[in-house]
């Protein structure tokens, strides 16, 4: 009898709960992005990321602006970052505006000399990521990472 009363009370309670839509704090579609700029290489030919230590916070919208001032193409590759963010979009831009917009999972971005690419994302998981690198090889077969084009990313 007691279990029958408990079952009836549970059914009444569950039936009286109204489900309301819930909006996350800080609507990401209306957030102003936090701009972070990284140069891939240098104008004088150094193979390095400027800056090579990046820091992000979960739940915030970022616009990572990747520029390439060098005379060679470079990759911005980090599987660790890719697995810890929700990508909103990637935009290829020039002085006239946006040339292309890419949606979906991004694992690496290649930026040609003089190029600019924006990666819009929201970090969703914390961690220290030490796999940022450029794996392009120079004429001698040495990767840009072996020349020092590596970095660390922290997500708090």
C-alpha atoms as an extended CHARMM CRD file, in Angstrom:
* protein
*
       156  EXT
         1         1  UNK       CA              0.0000000000        0.0000000000        0.0000000000  PROA      1               0.0000000000
         2         2  UNK       CA              2.7830000000        2.4050000000        0.9440000000  PROA      2               0.0000000000
         3         3  UNK       CA              4.5480000000        1.8590000000       -2.4150000000  PROA      3               0.0000000000
         4         4  UNK       CA              1.2450000000        2.4840000000       -4.2190000000  PROA      4               0.0000000000
         5         5  UNK       CA              0.8400000000        5.8410000000       -2.4060000000  PROA      5               0.0000000000
         6         6  UNK       CA              4.4680000000        6.7720000000       -3.1870000000  PROA      6               0.0000000000
         7         7  UNK       CA              3.9840000000        5.8850000000       -6.8660000000  PROA      7               0.0000000000
         8         8  UNK       CA              0.8180000000        7.9880000000       -7.0580000000  PROA      8               0.0000000000
         9         9  UNK       CA              2.5260000000       10.9240000000       -5.3210000000  PROA      9               0.0000000000
        10        10  UNK       CA              5.4960000000       10.6770000000       -7.7200000000  PROA      10              0.0000000000
        11        11  UNK       CA              3.1810000000       10.6140000000      -10.7250000000  PROA      11              0.0000000000
        12        12  UNK       CA              1.3520000000       13.7260000000       -9.4690000000  PROA      12              0.0000000000
        13        13  UNK       CA              4.6320000000       15.5440000000       -8.8410000000  PROA      13              0.0000000000
        14        14  UNK       CA              6.0940000000       14.6380000000      -12.2430000000  PROA      14              0.0000000000
        15        15  UNK       CA              2.8550000000       15.5620000000      -14.0020000000  PROA      15              0.0000000000
        16        16  UNK       CA              2.8360000000       19.0000000000      -12.3910000000  PROA      16              0.0000000000
        17        17  UNK       CA              6.3750000000       19.9650000000      -13.4350000000  PROA      17              0.0000000000
        18        18  UNK       CA              6.4470000000       22.4100000000      -16.3050000000  PROA      18              0.0000000000
        19        19  UNK       CA              9.4410000000       22.2280000000      -18.5980000000  PROA      19              0.0000000000
        20        20  UNK       CA             10.7260000000       25.6740000000      -19.5570000000  PROA      20              0.0000000000
        21        21  UNK       CA             13.4450000000       26.3660000000      -22.1010000000  PROA      21              0.0000000000
        22        22  UNK       CA             16.6990000000       27.3740000000      -20.4860000000  PROA      22              0.0000000000
        23        23  UNK       CA             19.1990000000       29.7620000000      -22.0290000000  PROA      23              0.0000000000
        24        24  UNK       CA             22.8570000000       29.4650000000      -21.1240000000  PROA      24              0.0000000000
        25        25  UNK       CA             24.3890000000       32.4170000000      -19.3670000000  PROA      25              0.0000000000
        26        26  UNK       CA             25.8090000000       34.6250000000      -22.0750000000  PROA      26              0.0000000000
        27        27  UNK       CA             24.0900000000       33.9320000000      -25.3870000000  PROA      27              0.0000000000
        28        28  UNK       CA             27.0350000000       32.9980000000      -27.6230000000  PROA      28              0.0000000000
        29        29  UNK       CA             25.2810000000       34.2500000000      -30.7510000000  PROA      29              0.0000000000
        30        30  UNK       CA             25.2850000000       37.7570000000      -29.2660000000  PROA      30              0.0000000000
        31        31  UNK       CA             28.6790000000       37.7070000000      -27.5330000000  PROA      31              0.0000000000
        32        32  UNK       CA             31.3750000000       40.0430000000      -28.7880000000  PROA      32              0.0000000000
        33        33  UNK       CA             34.3800000000       37.8570000000      -29.6270000000  PROA      33              0.0000000000
        34        34  UNK       CA             37.6460000000       38.2620000000      -27.7660000000  PROA      34              0.0000000000
        35        35  UNK       CA             40.2710000000       38.8220000000      -30.4550000000  PROA      35              0.0000000000
        36        36  UNK       CA             43.5850000000       36.9880000000      -30.1460000000  PROA      36              0.0000000000
        37        37  UNK       CA             46.2010000000       37.5420000000      -32.8550000000  PROA      37              0.0000000000
        38        38  UNK       CA             48.9530000000       35.0890000000      -33.8040000000  PROA      38              0.0000000000
        39        39  UNK       CA             51.5390000000       35.5980000000      -36.5500000000  PROA      39              0.0000000000
        40        40  UNK       CA             52.6140000000       32.4370000000      -38.3450000000  PROA      40              0.0000000000
        41        41  UNK       CA             56.2730000000       33.0930000000      -39.0340000000  PROA      41              0.0000000000
        42        42  UNK       CA             57.9670000000       36.4690000000      -39.2500000000  PROA      42              0.0000000000
        43        43  UNK       CA             58.6530000000       38.8820000000      -42.1110000000  PROA      43              0.0000000000
        44        44  UNK       CA             62.3860000000       38.1180000000      -41.8510000000  PROA      44              0.0000000000
        45        45  UNK       CA             61.8210000000       34.3560000000      -42.2930000000  PROA      45              0.0000000000
        46        46  UNK       CA             61.8340000000       32.9770000000      -38.7430000000  PROA      46              0.0000000000
        47        47  UNK       CA             59.7480000000       29.8310000000      -38.2870000000  PROA      47              0.0000000000
        48        48  UNK       CA             57.8580000000       30.5590000000      -35.0620000000  PROA      48              0.0000000000
        49        49  UNK       CA             54.4380000000       31.5180000000      -33.7260000000  PROA      49              0.0000000000
        50        50  UNK       CA             54.1910000000       35.0640000000      -32.3960000000  PROA      50              0.0000000000
        51        51  UNK       CA             52.8240000000       34.4900000000      -29.6900000000  PROA      51              0.0000000000
        52        52  UNK       CA             53.5970000000       30.8510000000      -28.9510000000  PROA      52              0.0000000000
        53        53  UNK       CA             51.7970000000       30.8200000000      -25.5810000000  PROA      53              0.0000000000
        54        54  UNK       CA             48.0260000000       31.2000000000      -25.8550000000  PROA      54              0.0000000000
        55        55  UNK       CA             45.4110000000       31.2760000000      -23.1090000000  PROA      55              0.0000000000
        56        56  UNK       CA             41.6350000000       30.9190000000      -23.3530000000  PROA      56              0.0000000000
        57        57  UNK       CA             38.6800000000       30.4460000000      -20.9780000000  PROA      57              0.0000000000
        58        58  UNK       CA             35.7820000000       28.0560000000      -21.4090000000  PROA      58              0.0000000000
        59        59  UNK       CA             32.4400000000       29.5430000000      -22.3530000000  PROA      59              0.0000000000
        60        60  UNK       CA             33.8460000000       32.6560000000      -24.0470000000  PROA      60              0.0000000000
        61        61  UNK       CA             33.7360000000       33.3770000000      -27.7660000000  PROA      61              0.0000000000
        62        62  UNK       CA             37.1500000000       33.9350000000      -29.3650000000  PROA      62              0.0000000000
        63        63  UNK       CA             38.2210000000       35.1740000000      -32.7680000000  PROA      63              0.0000000000
        64        64  UNK       CA             41.7150000000       33.7720000000      -33.2970000000  PROA      64              0.0000000000
        65        65  UNK       CA             43.2350000000       35.8870000000      -36.0920000000  PROA      65              0.0000000000
        66        66  UNK       CA             46.0330000000       34.0100000000      -37.8520000000  PROA      66              0.0000000000
        67        67  UNK       CA             48.2630000000       36.1700000000      -40.0430000000  PROA      67              0.0000000000
        68        68  UNK       CA             51.2090000000       35.1040000000      -42.1680000000  PROA      68              0.0000000000
        69        69  UNK       CA             53.7640000000       37.9040000000      -42.6630000000  PROA      69              0.0000000000
        70        70  UNK       CA             56.3800000000       35.4740000000      -44.0300000000  PROA      70              0.0000000000
        71        71  UNK       CA             57.2120000000       34.3930000000      -47.5720000000  PROA      71              0.0000000000
        72        72  UNK       CA             56.2830000000       30.7230000000      -46.9740000000  PROA      72              0.0000000000
        73        73  UNK       CA             53.0250000000       29.0210000000      -46.0750000000  PROA      73              0.0000000000
        74        74  UNK       CA             52.5010000000       27.8100000000      -42.5000000000  PROA      74              0.0000000000
        75        75  UNK       CA             50.1200000000       25.5320000000      -40.6150000000  PROA      75              0.0000000000
        76        76  UNK       CA             48.4380000000       26.2140000000      -37.2950000000  PROA      76              0.0000000000
        77        77  UNK       CA             47.9100000000       22.6400000000      -36.1140000000  PROA      77              0.0000000000
        78        78  UNK       CA             46.6980000000       21.5040000000      -32.6830000000  PROA      78              0.0000000000
        79        79  UNK       CA             44.5950000000       18.3740000000      -32.2620000000  PROA      79              0.0000000000
        80        80  UNK       CA             44.3670000000       19.1940000000      -28.5520000000  PROA      80              0.0000000000
        81        81  UNK       CA             42.7910000000       22.5840000000      -29.2200000000  PROA      81              0.0000000000
        82        82  UNK       CA             40.5050000000       21.1550000000      -31.8950000000  PROA      82              0.0000000000
        83        83  UNK       CA             39.1510000000       18.5700000000      -29.4470000000  PROA      83              0.0000000000
        84        84  UNK       CA             38.4440000000       21.1590000000      -26.7230000000  PROA      84              0.0000000000
        85        85  UNK       CA             36.5460000000       23.8090000000      -28.6900000000  PROA      85              0.0000000000
        86        86  UNK       CA             33.2450000000       24.2680000000      -30.4590000000  PROA      86              0.0000000000
        87        87  UNK       CA             34.0380000000       25.8810000000      -33.8060000000  PROA      87              0.0000000000
        88        88  UNK       CA             31.5080000000       28.4970000000      -34.8430000000  PROA      88              0.0000000000
        89        89  UNK       CA             33.2370000000       29.2620000000      -38.1530000000  PROA      89              0.0000000000
        90        90  UNK       CA             36.5090000000       29.9040000000      -39.9300000000  PROA      90              0.0000000000
        91        91  UNK       CA             36.7570000000       32.9010000000      -42.2460000000  PROA      91              0.0000000000
        92        92  UNK       CA             39.3190000000       33.5880000000      -44.9280000000  PROA      92              0.0000000000
        93        93  UNK       CA             39.5970000000       37.3640000000      -45.2470000000  PROA      93              0.0000000000
        94        94  UNK       CA             41.3780000000       40.0630000000      -47.2190000000  PROA      94              0.0000000000
        95        95  UNK       CA             41.1550000000       43.8520000000      -47.4000000000  PROA      95              0.0000000000
        96        96  UNK       CA             37.8870000000       43.6160000000      -49.3520000000  PROA      96              0.0000000000
        97        97  UNK       CA             36.2100000000       41.4610000000      -46.7090000000  PROA      97              0.0000000000
        98        98  UNK       CA             35.3910000000       37.7990000000      -46.2230000000  PROA      98              0.0000000000
        99        99  UNK       CA             36.4180000000       35.5010000000      -49.0930000000  PROA      99              0.0000000000
       100       100  UNK       CA             35.1890000000       32.2280000000      -47.5970000000  PROA      100             0.0000000000
       101       101  UNK       CA             33.4500000000       30.9310000000      -44.4930000000  PROA      101             0.0000000000
       102       102  UNK       CA             33.9660000000       27.3430000000      -43.3470000000  PROA      102             0.0000000000
       103       103  UNK       CA             31.8150000000       25.5100000000      -40.7810000000  PROA      103             0.0000000000
       104       104  UNK       CA             32.4080000000       22.2730000000      -38.9270000000  PROA      104             0.0000000000
       105       105  UNK       CA             35.2740000000       20.5950000000      -37.1490000000  PROA      105             0.0000000000
       106       106  UNK       CA             38.6520000000       22.2100000000      -37.7700000000  PROA      106             0.0000000000
       107       107  UNK       CA             41.8930000000       20.3250000000      -37.1080000000  PROA      107             0.0000000000
       108       108  UNK       CA             44.4320000000       22.6060000000      -38.7480000000  PROA      108             0.0000000000
       109       109  UNK       CA             44.5640000000       25.8090000000      -40.7490000000  PROA      109             0.0000000000
       110       110  UNK       CA             47.0520000000       26.5590000000      -43.5130000000  PROA      110             0.0000000000
       111       111  UNK       CA             47.7400000000       30.2480000000      -44.1270000000  PROA      111             0.0000000000
       112       112  UNK       CA             49.5720000000       31.3460000000      -47.2560000000  PROA      112             0.0000000000
       113       113  UNK       CA             52.0740000000       34.2360000000      -47.3660000000  PROA      113             0.0000000000
       114       114  UNK       CA             50.3100000000       37.5300000000      -46.6820000000  PROA      114             0.0000000000
       115       115  UNK       CA             47.1030000000       35.6750000000      -45.7900000000  PROA      115             0.0000000000
       116       116  UNK       CA             44.7000000000       36.2030000000      -42.8970000000  PROA      116             0.0000000000
       117       117  UNK       CA             42.3180000000       33.6030000000      -41.4710000000  PROA      117             0.0000000000
       118       118  UNK       CA             39.9530000000       33.9580000000      -38.4960000000  PROA      118             0.0000000000
       119       119  UNK       CA             38.9620000000       30.9510000000      -36.3640000000  PROA      119             0.0000000000
       120       120  UNK       CA             35.8700000000       31.7070000000      -34.2760000000  PROA      120             0.0000000000
       121       121  UNK       CA             35.4490000000       29.2110000000      -31.4280000000  PROA      121             0.0000000000
       122       122  UNK       CA             34.2670000000       28.6390000000      -27.8600000000  PROA      122             0.0000000000
       123       123  UNK       CA             36.4690000000       26.4950000000      -25.5870000000  PROA      123             0.0000000000
       124       124  UNK       CA             34.3800000000       23.7660000000      -23.9310000000  PROA      124             0.0000000000
       125       125  UNK       CA             37.0320000000       21.7920000000      -22.0150000000  PROA      125             0.0000000000
       126       126  UNK       CA             40.0180000000       22.8240000000      -19.9270000000  PROA      126             0.0000000000
       127       127  UNK       CA             43.5870000000       21.6630000000      -20.2490000000  PROA      127             0.0000000000
       128       128  UNK       CA             47.1720000000       22.4970000000      -21.0850000000  PROA      128             0.0000000000
       129       129  UNK       CA             47.8860000000       21.6190000000      -24.7030000000  PROA      129             0.0000000000
       130       130  UNK       CA             51.4480000000       21.3250000000      -25.9340000000  PROA      130             0.0000000000
       131       131  UNK       CA             50.9000000000       20.0860000000      -29.4750000000  PROA      131             0.0000000000
       132       132  UNK       CA             50.6850000000       23.4070000000      -31.3770000000  PROA      132             0.0000000000
       133       133  UNK       CA             53.0420000000       23.1450000000      -34.3460000000  PROA      133             0.0000000000
       134       134  UNK       CA             53.6490000000       23.7260000000      -38.0410000000  PROA      134             0.0000000000
       135       135  UNK       CA             54.5130000000       20.4810000000      -39.8120000000  PROA      135             0.0000000000
       136       136  UNK       CA             55.4560000000       21.9440000000      -43.1920000000  PROA      136             0.0000000000
       137       137  UNK       CA             58.9550000000       20.9440000000      -44.3160000000  PROA      137             0.0000000000
       138       138  UNK       CA             61.5230000000       23.3590000000      -45.6980000000  PROA      138             0.0000000000
       139       139  UNK       CA             63.6550000000       22.6000000000      -48.7530000000  PROA      139             0.0000000000
       140       140  UNK       CA             66.0620000000       20.5010000000      -46.6760000000  PROA      140             0.0000000000
       141       141  UNK       CA             63.2450000000       18.2860000000      -45.3260000000  PROA      141             0.0000000000
       142       142  UNK       CA             63.2310000000       19.7760000000      -41.8140000000  PROA      142             0.0000000000
       143       143  UNK       CA             59.8140000000       20.6840000000      -40.4230000000  PROA      143             0.0000000000
       144       144  UNK       CA             59.0800000000       24.2180000000      -39.2770000000  PROA      144             0.0000000000
       145       145  UNK       CA             58.3340000000       22.6890000000      -35.8480000000  PROA      145             0.0000000000
       146       146  UNK       CA             61.9020000000       21.3930000000      -35.7180000000  PROA      146             0.0000000000
       147       147  UNK       CA             63.0210000000       24.9930000000      -36.3370000000  PROA      147             0.0000000000
       148       148  UNK       CA             60.9830000000       26.0410000000      -33.2710000000  PROA      148             0.0000000000
       149       149  UNK       CA             57.5140000000       26.6730000000      -34.6780000000  PROA      149             0.0000000000
       150       150  UNK       CA             55.7080000000       25.1480000000      -31.7000000000  PROA      150             0.0000000000
       151       151  UNK       CA             53.5620000000       26.4790000000      -28.8970000000  PROA      151             0.0000000000
       152       152  UNK       CA             51.4760000000       25.8630000000      -25.8050000000  PROA      152             0.0000000000
       153       153  UNK       CA             47.7650000000       26.5460000000      -25.3150000000  PROA      153             0.0000000000
       154       154  UNK       CA             46.0830000000       26.7720000000      -21.9130000000  PROA      154             0.0000000000
       155       155  UNK       CA             42.3180000000       26.6040000000      -21.5030000000  PROA      155             0.0000000000
       156       156  UNK       CA             41.0140000000       27.5190000000      -18.0520000000  PROA      156             0.0000000000
